[in-house]
């Protein structure tokens, strides 16, 4: 599955909230999310619109790895296609 090219940070945060991520702090334009699901995990998302594709890929890869999924499996769950 292809990664969407026009995803903003607010849209990504909303999607990640379905996986238990919550905003824990913000410093400047960087928002830190934390989940307790499947153990504690932190990710930092820049507040950009849209997110650069490389940045988005790195975030998605990190979250998928935390949940023990491949990036494609995670995208299927996230975007439900």
DACORMO-V690922 format. One record per residue. N is the residue number from 1. RES is the residue in one letter. PHI is phi as a letter, one per 40 degrees, with the letter a starting at -180 (none if undefined). NEAR is the number of other C-alpha atoms within 12 Angstrom. D_CENTER is the distance of its C-alpha to the mean C-alpha in whole Angstrom. Layout:
((N;RES;PHI;NEAR;D_CENTER) (N;RES;PHI;NEAR;D_CENTER))
This chain:
((1;X;none;15;16) (2;X;c;18;15) (3;X;c;27;12) (4;X;c;20;12) (5;X;c;17;14) (6;X;b;17;14) (7;X;c;23;11) (8;X;c;22;11) (9;X;c;30;9) (10;X;c;23;10) (11;X;c;22;9) (12;X;c;39;6) (13;X;c;34;7) (14;X;c;19;9) (15;X;c;24;7) (16;X;c;32;5) (17;X;c;20;9) (18;X;c;16;10) (19;X;b;24;9) (20;X;g;22;11) (21;X;c;29;9) (22;X;b;27;11) (23;X;c;25;12) (24;X;b;19;14) (25;X;a;16;15) (26;X;b;17;15) (27;X;b;14;17) (28;X;g;12;18) (29;X;c;15;16) (30;X;b;19;13) (31;X;b;24;11) (32;X;b;25;10) (33;X;b;32;9) (34;X;b;27;10) (35;X;b;25;11) (36;X;b;17;14) (37;X;c;19;14) (38;X;g;17;15) (39;X;g;14;16) (40;X;c;16;15) (41;X;a;25;11) (42;X;b;25;10) (43;X;b;31;7) (44;X;b;32;9) (45;X;b;39;8) (46;X;c;25;11) (47;X;c;24;12) (48;X;b;22;13) (49;X;b;18;14) (50;X;c;20;13) (51;X;c;26;11) (52;X;c;21;13) (53;X;c;20;12) (54;X;c;14;12) (55;X;c;24;10) (56;X;c;33;7) (57;X;c;24;9) (58;X;c;19;9) (59;X;c;31;5) (60;X;c;35;5) (61;X;c;23;9) (62;X;c;22;8) (63;X;c;39;6) (64;X;c;26;9) (65;X;c;18;12) (66;X;c;25;11) (67;X;c;23;12) (68;X;g;16;15) (69;X;b;18;14) (70;X;c;18;14) (71;X;c;26;11) (72;X;c;22;13) (73;X;c;22;14) (74;X;c;29;10) (75;X;c;26;10) (76;X;c;17;14) (77;X;c;20;12) (78;X;c;27;9) (79;X;b;21;12) (80;X;f;11;15) (81;X;c;12;17))
